[in-house]
Amino acid sequence: QACTYPCQCPSQPLQCPAGTSHVLDACGCCKVCARQLGELCSLQKPCDHHKGLYCDFSKIHRGSGICLAHEGATCDLLGKIYHNGESFQPTCKLQCICMDGAIGCIPLCSDDLRLPSPECPNPRRVKFRNKCCEEWICEEGSEENRFETAMAVFREDPAHKPELNNLQENCLVQTTEWSACSKSCGMGISARVTNDNPQCRLEKETRLCMVRPCDFPVEKTKKGKKCVRTPKPRQSLHFEFSGCTSTRSYRPKFCGSCTDGRCCTPYVTSTVEVEFRCPEGDFFQRKMMFIKMCSCHYDCPRDNDIFLATYHRRMIGDHV
C-alpha cells in the first residue's frame, strides 16, 4: 500500500557512508542506503542483506523494525570481540565488518598511485595535522628537472613539445607487465602501471584474475608426464565477484598442477571486459585476465598475497 507507481526516485545520486550497500526498497523502485546493525528499518528502509542482516518487526510497532544479524560466529581482533554483522573502525583508515567469524575491511583513504607527469613532476604524499589520510602535493622543481621528467614520458621531438592541450599526440605510451594474481585459487587481482590515457599520466590499473577455481578437480597426468599445464573445465561457468554474476558463461583455461614439486602459473594471457549483473539489477564491467597458456617451473610464489610475495614471474602476449 505504501508503494506508488510509476516509480519516483530522487534525481540526486545516492550518498551512503563507506561500506554501506545500495539496495532496492521493498517496492522495487529506488536504490536506498541499506540500514546497518541496530538501526531502525522498514519496507522502504531495508537492512543490508549483503551482511546477513534482516529487519525484525517483533520488537517495535507501527511498521518499523530493527536490523538484526542472523546467528553467526563472532570475530576477535586484538582481544576485542565483535558480533556477526557488526561494523567497526579499528583505525581511522579502515572501515571493517564481522561476517560469521571473518573480518572484511575497506580503506577509507585513497592509495592511488601517482607517478611523475609534466604537470606534476614531483608528487609527494604528506600527512597533515588533524587529518587521518595523507594527501598528494606537487612540489615545484627547477625547469631543468621538469624537462627531464617530461622527456621520460614524451617523444624526444623538438618540433612537438609536450603542451598540456596536446598531451596524447606526443605521448610515448609506457606500460608495465601485469603482476602475478593475488590468489593462487579463486578470484584475485592483478595490477600494472600505464600512461595510456588522455592525460599521459602514469596510473595504476587492475584486472580480475583466476588462476584456477579453489574446487577445481585435479586431473590425472598422462603416462610419462608430471604436469597438467592448461586444463579446461568440462562445462561452461559463470564468474562471481562481490555477490554479482557474469551475464554470460565462459569456458576459460586454468593452470593445472604438477606432481614433482613444480607450480603452474599463467604465462600467456589476454584481458577481456566482462559484464556482471548484481541481485539488485545493477550492471557493471570489469577487466579480467583470460589464460592462453600456463608454464610449470620451480620459481613458485612464496604465498598467496601479491603484496608480500617476492614472486615476479613475467606474463607475455597480453592485449585488451
C-alpha positions in Angstrom: 0.0 0.0 0.0 2.9 2.3 0.6 4.1 1.8 -3.0 3.1 4.2 -5.7 3.7 3.6 -9.4 5.2 4.8 -11.7 8.3 5.0 -9.5 9.6 8.4 -8.5 13.2 8.4 -7.2 15.4 11.3 -6.1 17.4 12.8 -9.0 20.4 13.3 -6.8 23.0 10.5 -6.8 22.9 8.3 -3.6 25.5 9.2 -1.0 26.0 6.4 1.6 28.6 6.0 4.3 31.7 3.9 3.4 31.0 0.2 3.4 27.2 0.7 3.1 25.4 -1.2 0.4 22.9 0.3 -2.1 19.8 -1.8 -2.1 16.3 -1.6 -3.6 13.4 -0.7 -1.4 10.5 -3.1 -1.0 8.6 -1.5 -3.9 11.5 -2.5 -6.2 11.7 1.2 -7.2 14.6 3.2 -5.8 18.1 2.4 -4.5 18.5 3.4 -0.8 21.3 3.2 1.7 20.9 -0.1 3.5 20.3 0.1 7.2 23.1 -1.3 9.5 23.1 -3.5 12.6 20.9 -2.0 15.4 19.4 0.7 13.1 15.6 1.2 12.6 14.3 -0.3 9.4 11.1 -0.6 7.4 9.9 -1.8 3.9 11.2 1.5 2.5 14.4 1.3 4.5 15.6 -2.3 4.3 18.6 -3.8 6.1 21.9 -4.7 4.5 21.2 -8.2 3.4 24.8 -8.5 1.9 26.0 -8.5 5.5 23.4 -11.1 6.7 21.1 -8.5 8.3 17.3 -8.7 8.4 14.5 -6.4 9.7 13.0 -7.8 12.9 9.5 -6.3 13.3 8.7 -8.1 16.6 10.3 -5.6 18.9 9.0 -2.3 17.5 5.4 -1.5 16.4 3.9 0.8 13.7 5.6 -0.7 10.7 9.1 -0.2 12.0 11.7 -2.8 12.9 15.3 -3.1 14.0 18.2 -4.6 12.0 19.5 -7.8 13.5 22.1 -10.3 12.2 21.4 -14.0 11.6 23.3 -16.2 14.0 26.9 -16.5 13.2 30.4 -16.7 14.7 31.9 -13.6 16.4 35.2 -12.0 15.4 38.2 -11.4 17.7 40.5 -8.5 16.7 43.4 -7.7 19.1 41.4 -9.1 22.0 38.2 -7.2 21.2 35.1 -9.2 20.3 32.7 -8.1 17.5 29.3 -9.7 16.8 28.3 -11.1 13.5 27.1 -8.2 11.2 28.7 -5.5 13.4 30.6 -2.7 11.6 33.6 -1.1 13.3 36.7 1.1 12.7 39.9 -0.3 14.1 41.7 2.8 12.8 40.7 6.0 11.1 41.9 4.5 7.8 39.8 1.3 7.8 36.0 0.5 7.9 35.5 -3.2 8.9 32.7 -5.6 9.4 32.5 -9.0 11.1 30.8 -11.6 8.9 30.4 -15.0 10.5 33.9 -15.1 12.1 35.7 -13.4 9.2 36.7 -9.7 9.1 36.4 -7.7 5.9 37.7 -4.2 5.6 37.6 -1.4 3.1 40.2 1.5 3.1 38.8 5.0 3.9 41.9 6.7 2.4 42.8 6.7 -1.2 46.1 5.0 -2.0 46.0 5.7 -5.7 49.4 5.6 -7.4 50.6 8.9 -8.7 53.8 8.9 -10.6 55.6 11.9 -12.2 53.8 13.7 -15.1 54.5 17.1 -16.8 52.0 19.0 -14.7 53.2 17.3 -11.5 56.8 16.3 -11.9 57.5 15.8 -8.1 54.4 14.3 -6.4 54.6 13.5 -2.7 52.2 12.2 -0.1 52.1 14.5 3.0 50.5 13.9 6.4 48.5 17.0 7.5 47.8 17.8 11.1 44.3 16.8 12.3 43.8 14.8 9.2 43.8 11.0 9.1 44.6 10.4 5.4 47.8 11.6 3.7 47.3 13.8 0.6 49.2 14.3 -2.6 51.0 17.6 -3.2 53.0 18.7 -6.2 56.4 20.1 -5.3 57.8 22.7 -7.6 61.1 21.6 -9.2 63.5 23.5 -11.3 62.8 23.9 -15.0 65.7 21.5 -15.8 64.2 18.8 -13.6 60.7 19.4 -15.1 62.0 19.0 -18.6 63.9 15.7 -17.7 60.8 14.3 -16.1 58.7 15.1 -19.2 61.2 13.6 -21.5 60.8 10.2 -19.8 57.1 10.2 -20.9 57.1 12.2 -24.2 58.8 11.7 -27.5 62.1 13.4 -27.9 61.0 15.6 -30.9 61.8 19.3 -30.7 59.1 20.0 -33.2 56.4 18.6 -30.9 57.0 20.0 -27.4 54.5 18.5 -24.9 51.9 21.1 -24.5 49.1 20.4 -22.0 46.4 20.7 -24.7 48.4 18.3 -27.0 49.4 15.6 -24.5 48.1 12.5 -26.1 49.6 13.2 -29.6 53.1 13.5 -28.1 52.6 10.8 -25.5 55.1 7.9 -25.6 53.0 5.0 -24.2 54.7 3.1 -21.5 53.0 0.1 -19.8 54.5 -2.4 -17.3 53.8 -6.1 -17.2 50.8 -7.3 -15.3 51.7 -8.5 -11.8 51.0 -12.1 -10.7 47.5 -12.9 -9.5 46.9 -12.1 -5.8 45.3 -15.5 -5.2 46.5 -19.0 -6.2 42.9 -20.1 -6.4 39.6 -18.2 -6.7 39.1 -14.6 -7.7 42.1 -12.3 -7.2 43.5 -9.0 -8.5 46.4 -8.3 -10.9 47.8 -4.8 -11.5 50.0 -2.8 -13.8 51.1 0.8 -14.4 50.4 2.6 -17.7 50.2 6.1 -19.1 47.9 5.1 -22.0 45.2 7.8 -21.2 44.3 11.3 -22.4 46.5 12.9 -19.7 49.5 10.7 -20.5 49.8 10.2 -16.7 51.2 7.1 -15.2 48.4 5.4 -13.3 47.8 2.0 -11.7 45.0 -0.1 -13.3 43.7 -3.5 -12.1 42.0 -6.6 -13.6 40.3 -9.6 -12.0 42.1 -12.9 -12.4 41.5 -16.6 -11.6 44.4 -19.0 -11.9 42.1 -21.9 -11.0 38.9 -22.3 -9.0 39.5 -23.4 -5.4 37.3 -26.5 -6.0 38.9 -27.3 -9.4 39.4 -31.2 -9.7 43.0 -32.3 -10.1 43.3 -34.1 -13.4 45.4 -37.2 -13.7 48.7 -36.7 -15.6 49.4 -38.7 -18.7 52.0 -41.5 -18.5 55.5 -40.1 -18.6 54.2 -36.6 -17.8 54.4 -34.9 -14.4 52.3 -31.8 -15.1 48.8 -30.9 -16.4 49.6 -27.5 -17.7 46.4 -25.8 -19.1 43.2 -27.8 -18.5 39.7 -26.5 -19.4 36.6 -27.0 -17.3 34.2 -29.7 -18.7 31.3 -27.3 -18.5 30.9 -23.6 -19.1 30.7 -21.4 -16.0 29.7 -18.0 -14.8 32.2 -15.9 -12.9 31.2 -14.5 -9.5 32.5 -11.2 -8.0 31.3 -9.3 -4.9 28.0 -11.2 -5.0 27.4 -10.4 -8.7 27.5 -12.9 -11.6 28.8 -12.6 -15.1 26.0 -12.1 -17.6 27.4 -14.7 -20.0 29.1 -18.0 -19.4 32.7 -18.9 -20.3 34.9 -21.9 -20.8 38.3 -20.4 -19.7 41.6 -22.2 -19.5 43.0 -22.6 -16.0 46.5 -23.6 -14.8 46.8 -27.2 -13.7 49.1 -28.9 -11.2 52.4 -30.9 -11.0 53.4 -34.0 -9.1 57.1 -33.1 -8.9 57.0 -30.0 -6.7 56.8 -27.5 -9.5 54.0 -24.9 -9.7 51.9 -24.0 -12.6 51.2 -20.2 -13.3 49.9 -18.1 -16.2 52.4 -17.4 -19.0 50.4 -16.0 -21.9 47.3 -14.1 -21.1 44.8 -11.6 -22.6 42.5 -9.1 -21.0 38.7 -9.0 -21.7 35.9 -6.8 -20.4 33.4 -9.0 -18.5 29.9 -7.7 -17.6 28.5 -8.6 -14.2 24.9 -8.4 -13.0 24.0 -7.9 -9.3 21.0 -9.2 -7.5 19.6 -5.6 -7.3 19.6 -5.4 -11.1 22.8 -3.2 -11.5 25.3 -4.0 -14.2 29.0 -3.2 -14.2 32.0 -4.1 -16.3 35.5 -5.2 -15.1 38.6 -6.1 -16.9 39.5 -9.8 -16.4 42.5 -11.9 -17.2 42.0 -14.9 -19.5 44.7 -17.5 -19.6 46.0 -18.7 -23.0 48.9 -20.8 -21.8 50.5 -21.8 -18.4 54.1 -22.7 -17.6 55.4 -25.2 -15.0 58.5 -24.2 -13.1 60.3 -24.1 -9.7 60.1 -20.3 -9.3 57.0 -20.6 -7.2 55.2 -17.8 -5.3 56.1 -17.7 -1.7 52.5 -17.2 -0.6 49.1 -16.0 -2.0 49.5 -12.4 -1.1 50.7 -10.3 -4.1 51.9 -7.6 -1.8 54.0 -9.9 0.4 55.3 -12.2 -2.3 58.7 -11.8 -3.8 57.4 -13.5 -6.9 57.6 -11.5 -10.1 57.4 -14.1 -12.9 56.6 -12.4 -16.2 53.4 -12.9 -18.3 53.6 -12.2 -22.0 51.4 -11.5 -25.0 48.7 -9.5 -23.2 46.3 -7.3 -25.1 42.8 -5.9 -24.5 
